[in-house]
Amino acid sequence: MTLRVTNTLTGDTEEFEPADPDSVLLYYCGLTTSDPAHLGHARGWVHVDVMHRWLEWLGYDVRHVENFTDVNEKIVARVGENGESEADVARSYIRSIIDDMRSLNLRRAEVYPRVSESIPEIIDLVETLIEKGYAYEANGSVYFDVTSFDDYGKLSNQDPEQLDAQGDPDERSEKRNPADFALWKDGGVAPGTVADHQHDEAAPPEEAAETAQTWDSPWGEGRPGWHIECSAMSTTHLDDTIDIHVGGQDLVFPHHENEIAQSEAATGQTFAQYWLHVRLLDAADDEKMSSSLGNFETVDEAIEAYGPDAVRTFLLSTAYHNEAVYSRETMDEAVERWEGLQRGYERAVEACDSVDARTTIEDTDLREAVETSREDFAAAMNDDFNTRAALAALEELVSAVNTHVDSHDEYDYRGLREAVETLAEFAGNVFGLGLGDTGSGGDVTLAEDLVDLVLSVREQEREAGNYKRADDLRDELEALGVEVQDTDDGPEFRLNN
């Protein structure tokens, strides 16, 4: 079955055909680094991570880029609370965001470009738009003329003539059309704009605004507009045309609409073939989870309370394009589902490796359940990355494993081995869950390197005559599940799962 995806640009579910049959260019709009990451952000991360993993499972080489927006008035509004300058605040939140990403066992993107390091590319892109007649300078700022781009509004299905004004009120006197948007802004950040996002513990707006970053440009000292940043970073690190552009549903307009306009106006090429939008995560009060509303659970709080695998299970329990609600009840359900998968996998491993697993036993029901699970999981994932249905397919396999183990004194080794491999492949490698050594349980190569290091220290202790210390090191390793065997060629070890 061929992968099909729901394309916001066309409103249809379409067969996925990347420009290069062997690779996929994937861009995800990353976070503005002004707040801790919350579960609404994590929903996008985890679904993009599983898209990445599934595309690799299908055989594609995935080039995945995700940006950090580290230049923004919301960041400036945190000065004095979490850093002494805009750059300090952004750096602090980027550090915590990276920690959250690793805690959730996300595959690393190819690069994580930052706005602050992409200024030359942004300026070049703005210059191109001016030269081609799509943008104009006004009092040191530069605006995109939406009437110059015939397809403006094609993503959000809006008529440019019916749009409200974009940008700050002080821009309106400079713009030719109310819907025109800023590509470059003259000067720094106005204290009044900072005050709109002010935190109680932060520095006064006038003081914070003085730390805002600015750069020289052909139009004077200033800062880039929000929308131009993603166009510059995606075309720089991927190509003029990318295969999949993913972002939150709230970014369809104006951010993604403006990305299309400025990118296609500059290059003359289709910016993105497929636009996929992750639905927002609703809190229990039926409002979207957001930093501005303050009704969020941070990623590290959720991981501390439930563990990374339960959090991933919760987020994957609903397909990316469907509504999801965060509550104590939905999280408790996710914990149960994760623990059920984990127990089923462990039972399958234990039975498969037991003396009662026989080559002469054949359970047709178990073997058919493995095959059905594989088929159903693949069909679900190829149906617009339907993780909800894919998770159900894994749970059906766990049910078959439990039924087999509960109803047999002797086990079908082959059926159990295939079940173990299927769960490791799909729940572990595709869904990123920590089953055995397939997910977030740690890097086996690193563990082996660390054991070698400890054994080297142990040998030094033995050579120095410190036999008790050497024996203690061996005992400590064995307590951690490392079986050590001394041989004529030196110590050997085995990691016990």
Secondary structure, DSSP 8 states (H G I E B T S, - for coil): ---EEEETTTTEEEE---SSTTEEEEEE---BTTS--BHHHHHHHHHHHHHHHHHHHTT-EEEEEE-BB---HHHHTTTTTS-SSHHHHHHHHHHHHHHHHHHTT----SB--BGGG-HHHHHHHHHHHHHTTSEEEETTEEEE-GGG-TTTTTTTT--GGG----S-GGGTTT-SSTT-EEEEEESS--HHHHHTT--TTS--HHHHHTT---B--TT-SEEE-HHHHHHHHHHHHT-SSEEEEEEEGGGIIIIIHHHHHHHHHHHSS-SEEEEEEE--EE-TTSSB--TTTT---BHHHHHHHH-HHHHHHHHHTS-TTS-EE--HHHHHHHHHHHHHHHHHHHHHHHHHTSTTEETT---HHHHHHHHHHHHHHHHHHHBTS-HHHHHHHHHHHHHHHHHHHHH-SSEEHHHHHHHHHHHIIIIIIIT---STTSSTT--HHHHHHHHHHHHHHHHHHHHTT-HHHHHHHHHHHHHTTEEEEEETTEEEEEE--
